[in-house]
Amino acid sequence: MPPKSPLAPASFPVMPRIAGVRLAAGACGVRYKDRTDVLLVELAPGTTVAGVLTKSLTASAPVEWCRARLGVGRGRALVVNSGNANAFTGKSGDRATMATASAVGKLVGCTKREIFLASTGVIGEPLPAERIVAGIGEVHAHLTDAAWPAAAAAIMTTDTFPKGASRTARIGNATVSINGIAKGSGMIAPDMATMLAFVFTDAKLPATVLRRLLKDGADRSFNSITVDSDTSTSDTLLLFATGKGPAHPRIAAPGDARLRDFKAKLDEVLLDLALQVVRDGEGAQKLIRISVTGAASQAAARRIGLAIANSPLVKTAIAGEDANWGRIVMAVGKAGEKANRDRMRIRMGGITIASRGERVRNFDEAPVAEHMKGREIDVEVDVGVGRAGAVVWTCDLTHGYIDINADYRS
């Protein structure tokens, strides 16, 4: 395992019990011996679910399994394995999902159609589902409502720390809880969510409401991060609502004003998890926040931001603590969105470097160079054509990224 990221949170958060959720993690030998690699989450009857999934055209078998079941909006269990992505595995991949879902359905007491699946790890290797089936009974025997740290650790691959986030929210006079876990470190340029992220609440909300809340929240969080510009075959973000928490007013529409605080807190959980993924970017030493303003539309602003965030030249300059703002100019120009060269403004660390299409007069690079030595880097670009903006996050690109990925299958 690589050393823990210097950008990691000080500790795993305290996460309360979520009524209607029980979890357990175990070692089933999916790829390695004596390594926790399977997570089982049992959900109370009546739990509703929503999800957003990768748009990759080579999506994994578990992604396609979930896609076929999200329309029903009900779930009784979630099974996640690490070490093997069950992607590009043909008919054997489909059989593996079927076997796993059937085995868990018998344990939980529901049909396989109420089981949700996710896998992460090596692409193209058949998933040894028989090992999961053989070991899942032992995992089920250890279900508890307090195993959040173990759950987050079980789904890790090249991650250097487990990722969790928790908030409480008000719906009417009731206080409900929201917990989330995620994994991700490399192959991060989500076109929906992150590699894997699972969020649970004890609120009672219909699937139609969850879908809108999750899609909007994912766009502002997971769809606004990148580590290496590569979108995973396995990207899966699921939100489960058990309805077993304190009684609150009935919510029938995502625009209900009584849902305002819940929506804000859900967004906080999603963004917290997404930024932890960036903080754990393979080999990362710096977290980079890129704010784009003055764009023709929000979508254009995000595309410009991602063009900057995905540029190897920008990322390596920041890794080298070099305030080479010319590389930012280059990235804006290649984004394919409207930008006025002669009205563009660039700031780093809150200091204006370029304005009106050229470097500012009497520019002193010293304070910018000092900012570049920090762990968190701020880049601001106004492209001078409109009023829309967006924020995206990335990390620097170091030799550690090469080391990790060159040895990934070893």
Long-range contacts (C-beta under 8 A, 24 or more apart in sequence): 1-160, 2-158, 2-160, 2-282, 2-283, 2-400, 2-403, 2-404, 3-160, 4-160, 4-161, 5-160, 5-161, 5-279, 5-280, 5-281, 5-284, 6-285, 6-375, 7-279, 7-280, 7-284, 7-285, 7-286, 7-287, 7-375, 7-395, 8-160, 8-161, 8-276, 8-279, 8-280, 9-161, 9-276, 9-279, 12-148, 12-149, 12-152, 12-161, 12-162, 12-164, 13-164, 13-165, 13-166, 14-166, 15-148, 15-149, 15-164, 15-166, 15-179, 16-166, 16-168, 16-177, 16-179, 17-145, 17-146, 17-177, 18-145, 18-177, 18-179, 18-200, 18-201, 18-202, 18-242, 18-245, 19-44, 19-202, 19-242, 19-244, 19-245, 20-44, 20-47, 20-202, 20-242, 20-243, 20-244, 20-245, 21-145, 21-179, 21-200, 21-202, 21-240, 21-242, 22-143, 22-144, 22-145, 23-143, 23-144, 23-145, 23-147, 23-148, 23-150, 23-151, 24-139, 24-140, 24-141, 24-142, 24-143, 24-144, 24-147, 24-150, 25-139, 25-147, 25-150, 25-151, 25-153, 25-154, 26-135, 26-136, 26-138, 26-139, 26-142, 26-154, 27-135, 28-81, 28-131, 28-132, 28-134, 28-135, 28-136, 28-139, 29-128, 29-131, 29-135, 30-81, 30-82, 30-83, 30-84, 30-121, 30-127, 30-128, 30-131, 30-132, 31-82, 31-83, 31-84, 31-121, 31-122, 32-83, 35-83, 36-150, 36-153, 36-154, 37-81, 37-82, 37-83, 37-154, 38-79, 38-80, 38-81, 38-82, 38-132, 38-135, 38-136, 38-139, 38-154, 39-78, 39-79, 39-80, 39-81, 39-151, 39-154, 39-155, 40-77, 40-78, 40-79, 40-104, 40-136, 40-139, 40-140, 40-143, 41-77, 41-78, 41-79, 41-151, 41-198, 41-200, 42-76, 42-77, 42-108, 42-140, 42-143, 43-75, 43-76, 43-77, 43-78, 43-240, 43-242, 44-242, 44-243, 44-244, 45-76, 45-110, 46-74, 46-242, 46-243, 47-74, 47-75, 47-76, 47-240, 47-241, 47-242, 47-243, 48-73, 48-74, 48-75, 48-205, 48-206, 48-207, 48-210, 48-240, 48-241, 48-243, 49-73, 49-74, 49-75, 49-116, 49-207, 49-210, 49-238, 49-239, 49-240, 49-241, 50-207, 50-210, 50-211, 50-213, 50-214, 50-238, 50-239, 51-116, 51-214, 51-236, 51-237, 51-238, 51-239, 52-192, 52-193, 52-214, 52-215, 52-218, 52-237, 53-192, 53-193, 53-235, 53-236, 53-237, 54-190, 54-191, 54-192, 54-193, 54-231, 54-232, 54-233, 54-234, 54-235, 54-236, 55-191, 55-192, 55-231, 56-191, 56-231, 56-232, 56-233, 56-235, 58-87, 58-88, 58-233, 59-87, 59-233, 59-234, 60-85, 60-86, 60-87, 60-88, 60-89, 60-93, 60-119, 60-123, 60-233, 60-234, 61-86, 61-87, 61-89, 61-93, 61-94, 61-96, 61-97, 61-119, 61-127, 62-86, 62-97, 62-117, 62-118, 62-119, 62-234, 62-236, 63-118, 63-233, 63-234, 63-235, 63-236, 65-97, 65-101, 65-116, 65-117, 66-116, 66-117, 66-118, 66-236, 66-238, 69-113, 69-114, 69-116, 72-113, 73-206, 73-207, 73-208, 73-210, 74-114, 74-207, 75-114, 75-115, 75-116, 75-238, 75-240, 76-105, 76-108, 76-109, 76-110, 76-114, 76-115, 77-104, 77-105, 77-108, 77-110, 77-114, 77-115, 77-116, 78-115, 78-116, 78-117, 78-118, 78-198, 78-238, 78-240, 79-104, 79-115, 79-116, 79-117, 79-118, 79-132, 79-136, 80-117, 80-118, 80-119, 80-120, 80-154, 80-155, 80-196, 80-198, 81-118, 81-119, 81-120, 81-121, 81-127, 81-132, 82-119, 82-120, 82-121, 82-154, 82-155, 82-156, 82-157, 82-183, 83-120, 83-121, 83-122, 83-157, 84-119, 84-121, 84-122, 84-125, 84-127, 84-128, 85-119, 85-120, 85-121, 85-122, 85-123, 85-125, 85-233, 85-234, 86-119, 86-127, 87-119, 87-123, 87-124, 87-233, 87-234, 88-123, 88-124, 88-233, 89-124, 89-125, 89-126, 89-127, 92-126, 92-127, 93-126, 93-127, 95-129, 96-126, 96-127, 96-129, 97-129, 99-129, 99-130, 99-133, 100-129, 100-132, 100-133, 100-136, 103-132, 103-133, 103-136, 104-136, 104-140, 107-136, 107-137, 107-140, 108-140, 116-238, 118-155, 118-196, 118-198, 118-234, 118-236, 118-238, 119-234, 120-155, 120-157, 120-183, 120-195, 120-196, 120-232, 120-234, 121-157, 122-408, 122-409, 123-233, 148-179, 148-181, 151-181, 152-181, 152-182, 152-183, 155-181, 155-183, 155-196, 156-183, 157-183, 157-185, 158-185, 158-186, 158-282, 158-404, 158-408, 159-183, 159-184, 159-185, 159-280, 160-185, 160-280, 161-276, 161-280, 163-273, 163-276, 163-277, 163-280, 164-273, 165-268, 165-269, 165-272, 165-273, 165-276, 166-269, 167-265, 167-266, 167-268, 167-269, 168-265, 169-203, 169-261, 169-262, 169-264, 169-265, 169-266, 170-261, 170-262, 171-203, 171-248, 171-249, 171-251, 171-258, 171-259, 171-261, 171-262, 172-248, 172-249, 172-258, 173-248, 174-245, 174-246, 174-247, 174-248, 175-246, 176-201, 176-202, 176-203, 176-245, 176-246, 176-248, 176-262, 177-201, 177-202, 177-245, 178-203, 178-262, 178-265, 178-266, 178-269, 179-269, 180-269, 180-270, 180-272, 180-273, 181-273, 182-273, 182-274, 182-276, 182-277, 183-277, 184-227, 184-277, 184-280, 185-227, 185-277, 185-280, 185-281, 185-282, 186-227, 186-228, 186-230, 186-281, 186-282, 186-401, 186-404, 186-405, 187-227, 187-228, 187-230, 187-231, 187-232, 188-225, 188-226, 188-227, 188-228, 188-230, 188-232, 188-277, 188-278, 188-281, 189-226, 189-227, 189-228, 189-229, 189-230, 189-231, 189-306, 189-310, 190-218, 190-222, 190-223, 190-225, 190-226, 190-231, 190-232, 190-235, 191-223, 191-231, 191-235, 192-218, 192-222, 192-223, 192-235, 192-237, 193-218, 193-222, 193-223, 193-235, 193-236, 193-237, 194-222, 194-225, 194-235, 194-237, 194-273, 194-274, 194-277, 195-232, 195-234, 195-235, 195-236, 195-277, 196-234, 196-235, 196-236, 196-237, 197-222, 197-236, 197-237, 197-238, 197-270, 197-273, 197-274, 198-237, 198-238, 198-240, 199-237, 199-238, 199-239, 199-240, 199-266, 199-269, 199-270, 200-239, 200-240, 200-241, 200-242, 201-239, 201-240, 201-241, 201-242, 201-245, 201-262, 201-266, 202-241, 202-242, 202-243, 202-244, 202-245, 202-246, 203-241, 203-243, 203-245, 203-248, 203-262, 204-241, 204-243, 204-244, 204-245, 204-248, 204-250, 204-251, 205-241, 205-243, 205-251, 206-251, 206-252, 208-254, 209-251, 209-252, 209-253, 209-254, 209-259, 210-239, 210-241, 212-254, 213-239, 213-254, 213-259, 213-262, 213-263, 213-266, 214-239, 214-266, 216-263, 216-267, 217-263, 217-266, 217-267, 217-270, 218-270, 220-267, 220-270, 220-271, 221-267, 221-270, 221-271, 221-273, 221-274, 222-270, 222-273, 222-274, 222-277, 223-302, 224-274, 224-302, 224-305, 224-390, 224-391, 224-392, 224-393, 225-274, 225-275, 225-277, 225-278, 225-392, 225-393, 225-394, 226-278, 226-306, 226-309, 226-310, 226-392, 226-393, 226-394, 227-277, 227-278, 227-281, 227-282, 227-284, 227-394, 227-395, 228-281, 228-282, 228-310, 228-397, 228-401, 229-310, 239-266, 274-393, 275-393, 278-393, 278-394, 278-395, 279-395, 281-394, 281-395, 281-401, 282-400, 282-401, 282-404, 282-405, 283-397, 283-398, 283-399, 283-400, 283-401, 283-402, 283-403, 283-404, 284-395, 284-396, 284-398, 284-400, 285-319, 285-375, 285-395, 285-396, 285-398, 285-400, 286-318, 286-319, 286-374, 286-375, 286-376, 286-377, 286-395, 286-396, 287-375, 287-376, 287-377, 287-393, 287-395, 288-315, 288-318, 288-376, 288-377, 288-379, 288-393, 288-394, 288-395, 288-396, 289-376, 289-377, 289-378, 289-379, 289-391, 289-393, 290-379, 290-380, 290-381, 290-391, 290-392, 290-393, 290-394, 291-378, 291-379, 291-380, 291-381, 291-389, 291-390, 291-391, 292-381, 292-382, 292-383, 292-389, 292-390, 292-391, 292-392, 293-380, 293-381, 293-382, 293-383, 293-388, 293-389, 294-343, 294-345, 294-382, 294-383, 294-384, 294-385, 294-386, 294-387, 294-388, 294-389, 295-337, 295-338, 295-339, 295-383, 295-385, 295-386, 295-388, 295-389, 295-390, 296-337, 296-338, 296-385, 296-386, 296-388, 297-386, 297-388, 298-388, 298-389, 298-390, 300-337, 300-338, 300-386, 300-388, 301-337, 301-383, 301-388, 301-389, 301-390, 302-390, 302-392, 303-335, 303-336, 303-337, 304-331, 304-332, 304-335, 304-337, 304-339, 304-381, 304-383, 305-381, 305-390, 305-391, 305-392, 306-335, 306-392, 307-331, 307-332, 307-334, 307-335, 307-336, 308-332, 308-335, 308-379, 308-381, 308-392, 309-392, 309-393, 309-394, 310-394, 312-397, 315-394, 315-395, 315-396, 315-397, 316-396, 316-397, 318-372, 318-377, 318-396, 319-396, 319-397, 319-398, 321-369, 321-372, 321-373, 322-372, 323-348, 323-353, 323-365, 323-368, 323-369, 323-371, 323-372, 325-353, 325-354, 328-379, 328-381, 329-354, 332-381, 332-383, 337-383, 338-383, 338-385, 338-386, 339-383, 339-384, 339-385, 340-383, 340-384, 340-385, 342-384, 343-382, 343-383, 343-384, 343-385, 344-381, 344-382, 344-383, 344-384, 345-380, 345-381, 345-382, 345-384, 346-379, 346-380, 346-381, 347-378, 347-379, 347-380, 347-381, 348-372, 348-377, 348-378, 348-379, 348-380, 349-377, 349-378, 350-378, 350-380
